[in-house]
Every structure is written in structure tokens, then in C-alpha cells.
Amino acid sequence: MDKSPLEKSILETDWSRFDGPEEYNPDEVAPALLNLLHLQHEDQADRIQSMVLFAVGNNHRGTYYPVLAVAIDFIIEIERQAANRVGKNSAREILYDLNCFEPDQQGQKVLSQEDHSRLQQKLKPFDNWQ
């Protein structure tokens, strides 16, 4: 089966170029996003949402890692392209949750104010659960 352009782009991104705290594992980002992209069953939604939130941040602390500067575009595109309600709603819920997160500042390079502002602008349409 041929991969979609979105799937290829996720796989080709070098997630290891992003800094993060000890918990950040660049090897978890692509699988989490691909699971979200291919999500079809409601009974898997919570697990996959959590997987994505922990790949790009710390869901328990409500913080995100610098990798979100790139991952956000994939999550938004998955929300737009989702082939079913489960995938669309799961991506939207992740984006809604990320509105409440702050940058993680535990010793790594922190996002610039410009990057943080750009993220906030991209998340703004998802600040209400609709």
C-alpha cells in the first residue's frame, strides 16, 4: 500500500533534531502521529491521544517540548484530512488540550518567543471544544 504524502512527510522528518528534557524520545513522535493518522476505532482514541501528547510534551505536567513547533502542523493536517469522525475528533481534542499547555523549560533550549507565539496562533482555532 502506498503511503500518503502526509505519512511520508511524518516519516521523513528528523525528530531527533529537537531538544527536550530527559523524557523526550524522538523515536516516539512519528509512531504516535501515524497512529493518530490511521485511527479508526473509538476504543483506541484515548490511548492514541495520550501517546501523541506524551510524544510532544508531558501530559501530566501540561507542558510541551520544542518538537511541537513542527508536530503541530501534522496534527492540524490530520484533523483536516481525517477520514472518519474518530480521527478528526481525536486530533481536535489533542489540539484543544495543547491550548492549555506551556513550554517545558527543564534545562533544554526553550522555544523562542516568536515560535511560542506562532504555536499559539495555530492553536487558537482549537481553543474551544466544538
N, C-alpha and C positions, 0 to 999 in steps of 0.2 A: 504494500500500500504506500502510495506517495505521501510524503509529508507536506503539510500546508506551508505556505510562506511564513506564517506566524510561528509554527512549530520549528521550522528550520532556523528562524531568527533567534528563538529562545535557546536552541541547542548550540548555535554558533557564538553566542555571547560569552565573553570571558568573565565569568562571575568572580574569579579569583583576583581580579584587578582592584576589587573593592576592599577597603579596610573595614575592620569591625572588631568588636570585643571577642574574647575567647570563644564565646558561644556561637559566633558567626561561622557557618560552614558553607563555603561557596558551592560545594558539591550538592547541597540540598536545594538550591534555588531552582535550577532547571527542572528537576523531577517534580517539585511542588507546583510550578507553573504548568507543566504538562499535565499533571493530574487534574488541575483546575480546568484546563482547556478541554480535556476529554471527559469531564464529569458528566454522568448521565443519571445516576441514581441518588435519590433523596437520602437514603440511609448512609451514604458516604460523604455527604455535604459537610457536616460538622468536622469530620476528621481532616478533610482536604482543606477546609478554610483554616483550621488550626495549623496545618502543615505549611501553608503559604505564609501565615502571619509569623510563624517561628522562623521561616527561611529568610524573611526580610526584616525581622525585628524580634523583640521579645514580647509576646502577647501578654504575659503576666505582669511585666513592668509597664506596658503601654509605651514602648519605645521602638523606634525603627532605626535600621542601620543605613549607612550611605548607599548600599546597593539598591535601596528603594528609588533612588534618583533615576535609575534605568528600569527597574522592575515595574514601576508604576505604569509605564506605557503599555507593557504587556498585559497587566491586569485590566486596564481600561479597555484595551483591544479585545480581550477575552470577553469582557462584559458586553461589548458591542456585537461581537461575532458569535456569541454562544448559540448553539443550535437548538437549545432547549431551555425551558424555564429554570431548571435546577442549576445549570451552569451560569446562566445570567444572574439569577438571584444570589448565588454564592459569590460571584465576583463582585456584585454590588454590595453585598454585606461586608466583604473584606475592605472595600473602598470606604464604606461608611465607618467601619471600625478604625481604619487608619486616620480618619479625621481627628480622632481623639488621642492619637499617639504623638509623642515628642521625639526629637532626635536623641539617640543614645549617645552619651558623652563619656563613656567609661574608658578613657585613655587612647582612643583611636582618633584619627583625623576626623574632625567633625565637618558635616556639610557646611558649605559657605552659606551666608545669609541669602544670597541670590538663589542657590539651589533649594534651600528651605522654602523660600517664597514661591519658587516655581512649583514645588511639590504642593504647597497649599492651594495654589491656583488650580492645579489639576484635580485636586481632591474636592474643591468647592462644590461642584455639581452633585457630589455624593454626600453632602453633609446632612441630608435628610433621608430617612428610610422611606422610599416610595414604593 
